[in-house]
Amino acid sequence: IWSAALDGDLNRVQRFIQKGTDPNLTDHFGYTALHYCCRNGHLPVCSFLLSVGAECNAQTHGGSTALHRAAYCGHLPVVQLLLKYGADPFKKDSDGRTVLH
């Protein structure tokens, strides 16, 4: 699911979910599919994952949220979507930074 989200492949992400893959499954860095699609600005994939229960405030091992990734990479529409779904702009990463830094 992570590579499909990273590539913005909505059809593949949907198939993973239809087959029962947890949208909050983490890789060895603690990244979820939402982290990957937000980092690359794939709005349709982000929207789909959020609609099926992806946790918008999940943190990687380094404390980054999907909002951190989207904001850092300059994907404003994704940032707006995450905020609409309740992403916490004051959540800090392991360096003590929020998305406002």
VMD Tcl script that draws the C-alpha trace (Angstrom):
set ca {
  {0.00 0.00 0.00}
  {2.89 2.37 0.73}
  {4.35 2.31 -2.79}
  {0.88 2.72 -4.31}
  {0.26 5.76 -2.09}
  {3.71 7.16 -2.84}
  {3.02 6.86 -6.57}
  {-0.47 8.35 -6.27}
  {-2.04 5.17 -7.67}
  {-5.59 5.48 -6.35}
  {-6.80 2.26 -7.99}
  {-4.06 0.19 -6.34}
  {-4.65 1.84 -2.96}
  {-8.38 1.09 -3.27}
  {-7.63 -2.56 -4.09}
  {-5.41 -2.87 -1.01}
  {-8.20 -1.49 1.17}
  {-10.83 -3.72 -0.50}
  {-8.64 -6.74 0.28}
  {-8.55 -5.75 3.96}
  {-5.28 -3.84 4.32}
  {-5.38 -1.56 7.35}
  {-5.03 2.06 6.14}
  {-2.96 2.74 9.28}
  {-0.42 -0.02 8.64}
  {3.09 1.31 9.27}
  {6.38 0.50 7.58}
  {9.71 0.14 9.39}
  {10.02 3.96 9.64}
  {6.54 4.31 11.14}
  {5.16 5.83 7.95}
  {1.59 5.08 6.89}
  {0.23 5.27 3.35}
  {-1.19 8.67 4.29}
  {2.29 9.98 5.12}
  {3.52 8.94 1.67}
  {0.68 10.34 -0.42}
  {0.65 13.59 1.58}
  {4.40 14.00 1.11}
  {3.94 13.78 -2.65}
  {0.75 15.84 -2.86}
  {-1.55 13.10 -4.15}
  {-4.83 14.71 -3.09}
  {-7.24 12.00 -4.41}
  {-5.33 9.26 -2.57}
  {-5.17 11.36 0.60}
  {-8.90 12.01 0.44}
  {-9.70 8.33 -0.10}
  {-7.47 7.14 2.75}
  {-8.97 9.67 5.14}
  {-12.47 8.60 4.11}
  {-11.71 4.98 5.04}
  {-10.27 5.80 8.46}
  {-6.63 6.72 7.99}
  {-5.41 8.45 11.16}
  {-4.37 11.97 10.22}
  {-2.37 12.49 13.42}
  {-0.34 9.25 13.26}
  {3.35 9.93 13.87}
  {6.42 8.32 12.34}
  {9.29 7.15 14.53}
  {10.65 10.69 14.12}
  {7.35 12.20 15.22}
  {6.24 13.52 11.82}
  {2.57 13.53 10.93}
  {1.06 13.57 7.46}
  {0.49 17.28 8.02}
  {4.21 17.79 8.69}
  {5.03 16.03 5.41}
  {2.45 17.91 3.32}
  {3.36 21.32 4.77}
  {7.11 20.76 4.44}
  {6.67 19.78 0.78}
  {4.37 22.73 0.03}
  {1.18 20.84 -0.81}
  {-1.41 23.40 0.33}
  {-4.54 21.53 -0.91}
  {-3.41 18.45 1.05}
  {-2.71 20.60 4.12}
  {-6.23 22.04 3.89}
  {-7.76 18.57 3.55}
  {-5.85 17.25 6.56}
  {-6.94 20.21 8.68}
  {-10.54 19.56 7.63}
  {-10.16 15.99 8.92}
  {-8.83 17.19 12.27}
  {-5.06 17.16 11.81}
  {-3.36 18.85 14.76}
  {-1.13 21.72 13.55}
  {0.46 21.96 17.00}
  {1.64 18.34 17.23}
  {5.43 18.29 17.59}
  {7.94 15.99 15.94}
  {10.93 14.52 17.81}
  {12.85 17.78 17.26}
  {10.07 19.78 18.89}
  {8.86 21.30 15.61}
  {5.26 21.84 14.61}
  {4.13 22.38 11.02}
  {4.36 26.11 11.71}
  {8.15 26.00 12.05}
}
mol new
graphics top color blue
foreach p $ca { graphics top sphere $p radius 0.5 }
foreach p [lrange $ca 0 end-1] q [lrange $ca 1 end] { graphics top cylinder $p $q radius 0.2 }
display resetview
